């Protein structure tokens, strides 16, 4: 079976909403455009203006309700429309301080008691991915099907906050690609490392309620907590759903 690109996803505000795309233009050395362009720093964050580790931001690992947010970004106006099953929709521009205040009021009810409160929105000139280098994450639908079968429940792709989803690889074959180059449509990427997972994947992205012990299942069945791979873009170009993936 020829491997194909089946989903393209981005997350304009780190941990606060996802959207699926029909196409995207990748650039060398860059993240997927507008992916994690902004992040929500909490009141205890220690930031120096550049990329920072995920501990500085409000995220699904600490606030599972955030996992149920969906997003739609207008790239022309840099306006993000957010939706959540328990909240009214909100449209705002993260670069506008006045509108950011509206967002902070909107999202605060999703924060559990005892957790640091969301304080401000920041950007860093690159995507605030969990990797210290600008990365694109690549995940396998076959691996997801295998894990879902072992857990006895279907798992949504949106638990994993991935960028590119590939259909047609053997389950877990993506881990054999570390250090290798792959072609996705006209682009060339180098696979750098596995993605180690956190508690955010335990929440149902439809409700924001924890309903699956994904970390325990990964430990039990595979002896690790990894799902997906990080890659860097060596040669850019346009991607569309259905592009061939060659490894």
C-alpha positions in Angstrom: 0.0 0.0 0.0 1.3 3.4 -1.0 1.7 5.7 2.0 -0.4 8.9 1.7 -0.9 12.1 3.6 -4.4 12.0 5.0 -4.7 14.8 7.5 -3.0 18.2 7.9 -3.6 19.9 11.3 -2.4 23.1 13.0 -2.9 24.6 16.4 -2.7 28.4 16.1 -2.6 28.9 19.9 -0.6 26.2 21.7 -2.9 23.8 23.5 -6.0 26.0 22.8 -7.7 24.7 19.7 -7.0 22.7 16.5 -8.1 23.0 12.9 -7.7 20.7 9.9 -6.4 22.1 6.6 -6.8 20.9 3.0 -3.3 22.1 2.1 -0.3 23.9 3.5 3.0 25.4 2.3 6.1 24.2 4.2 9.3 26.2 4.4 12.9 24.9 5.1 13.8 25.1 8.8 10.4 26.2 9.9 7.4 24.8 11.7 4.1 24.3 9.9 2.8 27.9 9.2 0.9 29.4 12.1 1.2 26.2 14.2 1.7 27.2 17.8 2.3 30.7 16.6 1.0 31.9 20.0 1.1 30.3 23.5 -0.7 31.2 26.7 1.8 31.9 29.5 0.5 31.3 33.0 1.1 33.5 36.0 4.3 31.6 37.1 5.9 31.6 33.6 9.6 32.5 33.3 10.1 33.8 29.7 13.0 35.6 28.0 11.2 36.4 24.7 12.1 33.4 22.7 11.1 29.8 22.6 10.3 28.3 26.0 9.5 24.9 27.4 5.9 23.8 27.8 6.0 24.1 31.6 5.6 27.9 31.2 2.2 27.6 29.4 -1.3 26.5 30.2 -1.9 23.2 28.4 -4.0 20.1 28.2 -1.7 18.0 30.5 -2.8 20.2 33.4 -6.2 21.4 32.2 -7.8 18.7 30.2 -10.8 20.9 29.3 -8.6 22.7 26.9 -8.5 19.6 24.7 -12.0 20.2 23.5 -11.3 23.6 22.0 -11.4 23.9 18.2 -10.0 26.8 16.2 -10.3 28.6 12.9 -7.6 31.1 11.9 -8.1 34.0 9.5 -4.5 34.4 8.3 -5.2 37.8 6.7 -6.5 39.4 9.9 -4.7 37.1 12.4 -8.1 36.6 14.0 -8.8 33.3 15.7 -12.3 31.9 16.3 -12.5 29.4 19.2 -15.3 27.0 20.1 -15.8 24.7 23.1 -18.8 22.6 23.9 -19.2 24.3 27.3 -18.5 27.9 26.3 -19.9 30.5 23.8 -17.8 30.9 20.7 -15.1 33.6 20.8 -13.3 35.5 18.0 -10.3 37.6 18.8 -6.9 38.8 17.7 -4.2 37.4 20.0 -1.9 40.3 19.1 -4.4 42.9 20.4 -4.0 43.3 24.2 -7.6 44.5 24.6 -9.0 41.4 22.8 -6.6 39.1 24.7 -8.2 40.2 27.9 -11.5 38.9 26.5 -9.8 35.6 25.7 -8.4 35.2 29.2 -11.8 35.7 30.7 -13.2 33.2 28.3 -10.7 30.4 28.9 -10.3 30.8 32.7 -13.4 28.6 33.5 -11.6 25.6 31.9 -8.7 25.8 34.4 -8.9 23.4 37.4 -8.6 24.7 40.9 -5.1 25.0 42.2 -3.5 25.5 38.8 -1.6 28.6 37.7 -4.0 31.0 36.0 -3.5 32.0 32.3 -1.9 35.5 32.3 -1.0 36.6 28.8 -0.4 35.5 25.2 3.1 35.4 23.8 4.8 34.6 20.5 8.4 33.9 19.7 9.0 34.3 16.0 8.7 30.6 15.5 6.2 27.9 16.5 6.1 27.2 20.3 6.3 23.4 19.7 7.3 21.1 22.5 10.6 20.5 20.6 13.4 23.0 21.2 14.0 23.1 17.4 11.4 24.2 14.8 9.6 21.0 14.0 6.8 19.4 12.1 5.2 16.4 13.8 4.3 13.3 11.8 2.0 10.6 13.0 0.8 7.2 11.7 -2.8 6.2 11.4 -1.8 2.6 11.4 -0.1 3.1 14.8 -3.2 4.8 16.1 -5.4 1.9 14.9 -3.1 -0.6 16.6 -3.2 1.3 19.9 -6.9 1.8 19.7 -7.4 -2.0 19.2 -5.2 -2.8 22.2 -7.2 -0.3 24.3 -10.6 -1.5 23.1 -11.7 2.0 22.2 -11.4 4.3 19.2 -8.9 7.1 19.7 -9.3 10.4 17.8 -6.3 11.9 15.9 -6.9 15.1 17.9 -5.7 13.6 21.2 -2.2 13.8 19.8 -2.0 17.3 18.4 -0.1 16.2 15.3 0.6 18.1 12.1 0.8 15.5 9.4 -1.0 12.1 9.5 0.2 9.3 7.3 -1.9 6.4 6.1 -0.2 3.2 4.8 2.9 2.7 7.0 3.1 -0.5 9.0 2.2 0.1 12.7 5.1 1.8 14.5 7.3 1.8 11.4 7.8 5.5 11.8 10.2 4.9 14.7 12.6 3.2 12.2 12.8 6.4 10.3 14.8 8.3 13.0 17.8 10.0 11.3 16.5 9.4 7.8 15.0 11.6 5.2 11.5 11.2 3.8 9.5 12.8 1.0 6.0 14.1 1.6 4.7 15.3 -1.8 7.4 17.7 -3.1 8.9 18.4 0.4 11.9 16.8 2.0 12.0 16.3 5.8 14.6 14.7 8.1 13.1 12.7 11.0 14.8 13.8 14.2 13.3 12.0 17.2 10.3 10.3 18.8 7.6 12.3 20.5 7.2 11.4 24.2 3.6 11.9 25.4 1.9 13.6 28.4 -1.4 13.4 30.1 -3.1 15.7 27.5 -3.6 12.6 25.3 -5.8 11.0 28.1 -8.6 13.6 27.5 -11.4 13.1 24.9 -11.0 16.0 22.4 -14.8 16.1 22.0 -15.5 16.8 25.7 -12.2 17.7 27.4 -12.9 14.9 30.0 -10.2 12.3 30.8 -11.5 8.9 29.5 -8.5 6.9 28.3 -5.3 5.8 29.9 -3.2 6.3 26.8 0.1 6.5 28.8 -0.6 3.3 30.7 -1.5 1.5 27.4 1.7 2.7 25.7 3.7 1.6 28.7 2.0 -1.8 29.0 1.9 -2.8 25.3 5.0 -1.2 23.9 7.3 -0.4 26.9 7.4 3.4 26.2 5.3 6.5 26.1 6.1 7.6 22.6 3.7 8.4 19.8 4.7 10.1 16.6 8.0 11.7 15.4 9.4 15.1 15.0 11.0 16.2 11.7 12.7 19.2 10.3 11.9 20.6 6.9 14.9 20.5 4.5 13.1 21.3 1.3 9.8 23.2 1.4 6.8 23.2 -0.9 3.0 22.8 -1.1 1.3 19.8 0.5 -2.2 18.7 -0.2 -4.2 15.8 1.2 -3.4 12.6 -0.7 0.2 13.4 -1.4 2.5 10.4 -1.5 4.8 9.8 1.4 8.1 8.1 0.4 10.6 6.8 3.0 
